[in-house]
Amino acid sequence: MDPNLSDHDADVARAALPPAEFYRSPAVHERVVERAFARAWHWIDAEGLPPAGHARPFVLAPGTLDEPLVLSASADGARVHCFSNACTHRGALVVRTSCKNASLRCTYHGRRFDEQGRFVAAPHFEGAADFPAPADDLAPARWNALGPLHFAAVAPRMDFDAWLGSLRTRLAALPLERAELDRSRSRDYEFDAHWALYVDNFLEGLHVPYVHPTLNQAIDFDTYRTELEPWGSVQIAKASDPKDALELANERDVGGLYYWLFPCTMVNVYPWGLSLNVVQPQGHARTRVLFRSYVWDRSRLDQGAGAGLDQVEQEDEAVVQLVQRGLRSRLYRRGRYAPQREHGVHHFHQLLARCLNER
Ligand code: FES
């Protein structure tokens, strides 16, 4: 029962769940942050892209990675660059607020960079050998977008489209270009539990009849299924009432698509638009979850599986905290998976095990 999951069985029918120590250990959590979170894509909590010729600072995965980065748009707006905001002299933040990017100047000792983060000049460095070098450019990061959603990564294990899996293809039939952020339907939640318990809960529909009675009436539980993808999974729920269904290219009567992208991003697709859920660990025992609603059809809000999301979240939050308390028990060791209903959870744990144990 290794808390680093080195003995996690690839066969869901034989595998045991992670031991309680996986969820209780600050050291294991730190390892997960560096090996999983720092090597994946994360949503950028910013109002779209900076205007042409401007740079905008942001923090990637606040409370988890706290990685200071910059988005910078070329003068004609045709290209977007993403790079580190930590000055290559002594690490001060270079860009503090949105600004023009023709010459980015560190306010500590005056080092300057261009719109792509490349070194331009540094006062009083005469005599420094082999200077400047490529290491004096602001370190590049990665940026990409899916409709109105923007993502960045520091050193991802996977390309952006490999990370998205089938999500982009499935969304192709939907009016993603019309989706607009609705702040009145967006919330931040924070509670005392390990972040992976929240993801575990998201990845199985087994609990829906017990924890979400209202949602359970909106979907046909018997048709609920999970499809695994290389870096995520999708759960597909048929609508109880066909008039509350999504209009997909090659599948009928779907009430909701529940995408999870490793390790902490969820994109839920409903007839009215997208509900983005971003899980942000705040240490090993506290979790923040951001809910952002991107609406393309207001007339279908509050219908079917896409209704009452605030209630569903609070029901999930409550049950996850019950698990957190139970995992402190000296008598609990580890459980098993329901192979037909929890293979999405098992897949998540397999990906974690791979990240934690690769050489
Ligand atoms: S830290 Fe930026 S110039 Fe010194």
Boltz pocket constraint, residues with backbone or C-beta under 6 A from the ligand:
constraints:
  - pocket:
      binder: B
      contacts: [[A, 87], [A, 88], [A, 89], [A, 90], [A, 91], [A, 92], [A, 106], [A, 107], [A, 108], [A, 109], [A, 110], [A, 111]]
      max_distance: 6.0
